Amino acid sequence: MKEEHRSYLLELDYGNRKGERDFVKDILSRYDRNTLVGSLLFVNNNPYHFELLWFLNFEKSHEDFDRYLASKYPTTKRAYNRFVDDLMASMGNKSYNVISVSTPEDVDINMTSETNEAFFFPDRDILFGVWGRPVTMDKFTVFLSHSSKDKKFVDSIFNELQKSEIRAWYDKEEIAPGESITDKINDGLRKCDFGLIFLSSNFLNGKSGWTIAEANFFMQQRMRDSSKKFVIINIDVDHSDMPPLMQDYRYIDASHDGFMDDIKKAISHHQKNV
């Protein structure tokens, strides 16, 4: 029985065609034209919504492609619930340019870093060479560990930090719908330099366990590396009700006037010593 065709629509980086070319050429070299029977690039040149999509149609060996993609290119994204018929239909309003690429040579000719008939804008590195790169002077980042029930209070702290130009990792701003909460929080904890732990009755009684896990992360890191710092912001917990390990750390009492200034001073002190 003839095997059913399998189709894929992959998201490539419009602004980094130089980096994507090797990937596309590798796949085209791996599968012959009897296996990979369709290969089209869809290019959206709208500067408010750049897109570079690669449509692949396999007559056979799609299971091998699944395994190869997962093992060698695990970060490659599929454009889920978008199909080639949708893209072809949108060509009527000039949304996409379409390029057929069947060989590595086709890729070198058509998928250039410079502008051409299909790509109206060059790679971002070329534009950066003309206009300069975005500059971030200081990447020092503060992680805001809190209970979701204390969002209103933490919102006000986050707002004050932003007004003082202090970069903060705040789940409300960092985790988009559909993203893995676990992955994003772990990534945020790994990248941040300093922690603010907003201790409250909500924090200690959180059913999800995230708050305690985050606090444990900072305390364990502090034990391993004295440069890893955090400060506890005590919202409403009596000292005797604090976890034993937390009782050993001097905390900032959120009920006192000027506590926001104390938070900024603690951050500034640590930032100077990083």
C-alpha positions in Angstrom: 0.0 0.0 0.0 1.3 3.4 -0.9 2.4 5.4 2.1 0.4 8.6 2.8 2.3 11.9 2.4 3.3 13.8 5.6 3.6 17.6 5.7 5.5 19.9 8.0 5.6 23.7 8.3 8.7 24.9 10.2 9.4 28.4 11.6 12.7 29.8 10.5 14.4 33.0 11.5 13.8 35.6 8.8 16.5 37.9 10.3 19.1 35.1 10.6 19.1 33.4 7.2 22.8 33.0 7.4 22.3 30.8 10.4 19.3 28.9 8.9 21.0 28.0 5.6 23.1 25.2 7.1 20.0 23.6 8.6 18.0 23.8 5.4 20.9 22.4 3.3 21.4 19.6 5.8 17.9 18.4 5.5 17.9 18.7 1.7 21.1 16.7 1.5 19.8 14.0 3.8 16.6 13.2 1.8 16.4 12.6 -1.9 13.6 13.9 -4.2 11.7 10.6 -4.0 11.5 10.9 -0.3 11.2 14.7 0.2 8.9 15.5 -2.6 8.0 19.1 -1.8 10.1 21.9 -0.3 8.9 25.5 -0.3 9.9 28.7 1.5 7.2 31.2 2.4 8.5 34.7 3.0 6.5 37.4 4.7 8.2 40.8 4.3 5.8 42.8 6.4 8.2 44.6 8.8 5.6 44.4 11.5 5.4 40.6 11.1 8.4 39.1 9.4 8.0 35.4 8.8 10.1 32.7 7.1 8.2 29.4 6.9 9.5 26.1 5.4 7.0 23.7 4.0 8.2 20.1 3.6 6.2 17.2 2.1 7.5 13.7 2.7 6.3 10.7 0.6 8.2 8.4 3.0 10.7 8.3 5.9 8.8 11.0 7.8 9.5 9.0 11.0 13.2 9.3 10.3 12.8 13.0 9.9 10.9 13.3 13.2 13.8 11.5 15.0 16.5 13.4 13.2 14.9 16.8 13.9 14.4 15.9 17.6 18.0 14.7 18.0 19.9 17.3 16.0 17.7 20.3 15.9 15.5 20.1 19.0 14.8 23.9 19.2 13.3 24.0 15.7 9.7 25.1 16.0 6.7 23.9 14.0 4.0 26.3 12.9 1.1 24.3 14.4 -2.4 24.5 13.0 -1.1 26.4 10.0 -1.1 24.5 6.7 0.2 25.1 3.2 -3.3 25.6 1.7 -3.8 28.5 4.1 -0.6 30.1 3.0 -1.3 29.6 -0.7 -4.7 31.2 -0.3 -3.2 34.2 1.3 -0.9 34.8 -1.7 -3.8 36.6 -3.3 -3.3 39.6 -1.1 0.5 39.4 -1.6 1.2 38.2 2.0 3.9 35.8 1.0 6.6 35.3 -1.6 7.2 31.6 -2.4 10.5 30.0 -3.3 11.0 26.3 -4.3 14.2 24.9 -2.8 15.1 21.4 -3.8 18.9 21.3 -3.5 21.6 23.0 -1.3 22.5 25.1 -4.3 19.0 26.4 -4.4 19.4 27.5 -0.8 22.6 29.4 -1.5 21.0 31.2 -4.5 17.7 32.1 -3.0 18.1 32.3 0.8 20.7 35.1 0.8 21.5 37.3 3.7 21.3 40.3 1.5 18.1 41.5 -0.1 16.8 39.8 -3.3 13.5 39.4 -5.1 12.0 37.3 -2.3 13.6 38.9 0.7 13.1 42.7 0.9 15.1 43.1 4.1 18.7 41.8 4.9 19.8 39.8 7.9 19.6 41.7 11.1 23.4 41.6 11.5 23.7 43.6 8.3 21.2 46.1 9.6 23.0 46.2 12.9 26.2 47.0 11.0 24.4 50.1 9.6 22.2 51.2 12.5 24.0 49.6 15.5 22.8 46.9 17.9 20.3 47.5 20.7 22.4 48.3 23.8 21.6 46.9 27.2 24.0 48.5 29.7 23.3 46.3 32.7 21.8 42.8 32.7 21.6 42.5 36.5 18.2 41.0 37.1 16.1 40.5 40.3 13.8 37.6 40.6 10.4 38.3 42.3 9.3 35.2 44.3 5.8 35.6 45.5 2.4 34.1 46.0 -0.1 34.7 43.2 -2.5 35.9 45.9 -0.1 38.8 46.7 0.0 40.0 43.1 -1.5 43.4 43.9 1.3 44.1 46.4 4.0 42.7 44.1 2.7 44.7 41.2 3.4 47.9 43.1 7.0 46.7 43.9 7.6 45.8 40.3 6.3 49.2 39.1 8.7 50.9 41.6 11.7 48.8 40.4 10.9 49.7 36.8 10.7 53.4 37.6 14.1 53.1 39.2 15.4 51.2 36.1 16.0 48.0 38.0 15.5 44.9 35.8 13.2 42.3 37.3 12.0 38.8 36.4 8.2 38.9 37.1 6.2 35.9 36.0 3.3 38.1 35.1 5.4 39.8 32.4 7.7 36.8 31.5 5.3 33.9 31.0 3.0 34.1 28.0 -0.2 32.0 27.6 0.7 28.5 26.4 4.3 28.5 27.7 5.5 26.0 30.2 5.4 27.6 33.7 8.0 25.1 35.0 10.5 25.8 32.2 10.1 29.6 32.4 10.5 29.8 36.1 13.5 27.5 36.1 15.0 29.6 33.4 14.3 32.8 35.3 15.8 31.4 38.5 18.9 30.3 36.6 19.5 33.7 34.9 18.7 36.0 37.8 21.4 37.5 40.0 19.4 38.4 43.1 16.1 37.3 44.7 13.3 39.1 46.5 11.3 36.7 48.5 7.9 38.1 49.4 7.1 36.2 52.5 3.4 36.1 53.5 0.8 33.7 54.9 -0.2 33.1 51.3 3.4 32.3 50.4 3.7 29.7 53.1 0.3 28.1 52.5 0.6 28.0 48.7 -0.9 24.8 47.4 1.2 24.7 44.2 4.4 24.4 46.2 6.1 26.9 43.8 6.8 29.5 46.4 8.6 27.2 48.8 10.5 25.6 45.9 11.7 29.1 44.8 12.7 30.0 48.4 14.6 26.7 48.8 16.4 27.4 45.5 17.8 30.8 46.8 18.7 29.3 50.2 20.5 26.4 48.7 22.3 28.6 46.2 23.3 30.9 49.1 24.8 27.9 51.0 26.8 26.8 47.9 27.9 30.3 46.8 28.1 33.3 49.1 27.8 35.6 46.2 24.2 34.4 45.5 22.0 36.7 47.5 18.4 37.2 48.3 16.4 39.4 50.6 13.1 38.5 52.4 10.3 41.0 52.3 8.1 40.1 55.2 4.5 41.1 54.4 2.5 39.6 57.3 4.2 36.7 59.0 5.2 36.7 62.7 8.9 36.0 63.2 8.1 32.9 65.2 6.0 31.5 62.3 8.8 31.9 59.7 10.5 28.8 58.5 13.6 28.1 60.7 16.1 28.7 58.0 14.5 32.1 57.1 14.6 33.3 60.7 18.4 33.4 60.4 18.2 36.1 57.7 17.6 39.8 58.4 14.4 40.7 56.5 12.7 43.9 55.4 9.4 44.6 57.1 6.9 45.7 54.5 4.7 47.3 57.2 7.4 49.9 57.9 7.5 53.3 56.2 10.4 53.5 53.7 10.6 49.7 53.1 10.8 50.4 49.3 13.9 52.4 49.8 15.3 49.5 51.9 14.6 47.1 49.0 16.4 49.4 46.5 19.4 49.8 48.9 19.7 46.0 49.3 19.6 45.5 45.5 22.1 48.3 44.9 24.5 46.9 47.6 24.5 43.5 46.0 24.8 44.9 42.5 28.0 46.7 43.4 29.5 43.5 44.7 28.7 41.3 41.7 
